[in-house]
Amino acid sequence: MIKIQLQKVDIPPNGIHPALHIRLKDQLVRMVVDTGASRSVLDVDFFRSVFPEAELNQEQSESAGVGGSGLESFISWISSFQIEGLEVNDYEMALMDLTHVKDSYAQIGEETIYGVIGGDFLNQYEAIIDYSDFSLTLLD
């Protein structure tokens, strides 16, 4: 079990997003924790810059969510990434253009978001989000 302190991102006028950092190939990458997202997603351009040799498999249907719809999406595998002390290996990640998300965060002066930790990951690790102390507990 690992308990992670989440970052509270204020979204005007009255919203919040929980966020965290993952370590991906020696880079700290900020992600939103989104229980409404069915899958975890990385920005496709960012993914290509970090893994230029990776094979991207185009999905048959377009994706919706994270502030957009009708988005072309891909799938690829990440050999490993870390969240705090948890090492995640051979993880299938959805990839799509998240420019609209990055632009939204830039408009409110926030650090860039490169992806979303979604329901697939949260379910796999039996995640518990505690808003009383803004933490995420993962069972491994």
Salt bridges, closest charged atoms under 4 A:
ASP43 OD2 - LYS102 NZ 3.20
ASP45 OD1 - ARG48 NH1 3.96
GLU59 OE2 - ARG39 NH1 2.53
GLU110 OE1 - ARG30 NH1 3.08
GLU111 OE2 - HIS21 NE2 2.76
GLU111 OE1 - ARG30 NE 3.89
ASP133 OD2 - LYS3 NZ 2.84
